[in-house]
Amino acid sequence: MPDTIDLKVEFTGGLELLFSNQRKHRITMPSSNPKGRPANVAYLITWLCDNLMKDPRKDMFVLDDSVRPGILVLINDADWELEGEEKYELQPGDEVVFVSTLHGG
């Protein structure tokens, strides 16, 4: 098993503000989590917060170790609920899109 995995990650609906105002990112992350299990979406979310997010408002993205309610997650254009949510094991080349449906006002 390779040591790293290449993914495409996109943030829309205002979430890009938390990630250096950049919508699309190509990332290389460890292919397994610290416990030695294959990297899944739960680990991706933690990794993004630790390595990609420059904004201190982590709570705008994560609540109780998962994405906040109101953030849609698409894995290769499919709703993550169809893929097993946080448990989905990432594959090389996967595209994960985070879409905020929350708007201030």
C-alpha positions, 0 to 999 in steps of 0.5 A: 500500500502506498504511503500517500494518497492524492486527492482533489478537495474543493470548498464552496458556499463560503467554506473557501474563506477558511482555506486561504480563499482557495476553492480547489486544492490538490492534496497529498496526504497519508494513505492511512490514519495514525491507527494504521487503518486506511484513510477515510473521510473522517481522517481527511476532515481532521487532516484538512483542519490540521494541515490546510486550514489557516483560519482559526475558526475551525468550528465553522467547518467541524463540530464534534469531529465531523463536518457541521450540520449544513455542510454537504459532502460529495464524494466523486459527485455522489452524496457521502450518505450514499458512500458511508459518510465518514467511514468511506475509504479514500481512493487515489484520485477521489474528489471530495467537495464540501458545500456550505448551505449555511449563510449568515444574515 
